[in-house]
């Protein structure tokens, strides 16, 4: 991880990491954890199970409206091709979970979207060290790792690196509650019931922290990643009863460029908030935590470059 960090070169990256978060949590703390699950959000009637969005993403940078986790989409420029979805191909089975079809979004009236979350054990997170501090979520805050993303097959390894770096800061765990890779896979971080950590000057207490893998001062936000970020935020907005209007970037609270100009721009112009609102209006987002074999299979596929 250090290598990665250093490689990122930028002082910004290092500074950010230093300054960023990090913190505790215990494993299962929150709803999302557990092996199965489905925490969720409003749910809508019923729709064909997966209505996925067929609109696939365009290679462009961001996809305003349509999106879906599952759909893959392309990644931004920087990223070669990959697509993926959070679920897609895999159909994991296992007792506990199964991958979700995909998230639906767009048109109001659609069905609740589904979001697969890779549990800590599946991405081989280290155990939490030290006590966690409880807090109550009051706002939704977006970060970036400030490390230029390379191959998405290495995303799980990067997650471990970030955690290792954060624990090296003396923090009990990775600083964020959830992390999203370039292809839209969502990784469970510290329990949401625990406040995050940061080296910047703001109190992370009350902040639901989602971090996107990448350096958005230097690269665009892949459509699949933006879609998954919106899913996580939509889920959290309903789950913790905090409105989409609280969606902001780290830079809105502390002296940092995080989450990078490109992602910050999507927050500032209302694009992200609007995507979150659309998901909620469409029935919300249901999460399914991938644990056990299902989680291991998912991570193995990501690491093999299949997803
Ligand atoms: Zn940040």
Boltz pocket constraint, residues with backbone or C-beta under 6 A from the ligand:
constraints:
  - pocket:
      binder: B
      contacts: [[A, 20], [A, 21], [A, 142], [A, 143], [A, 144], [A, 250], [A, 256], [A, 258], [A, 259]]
      max_distance: 6.0
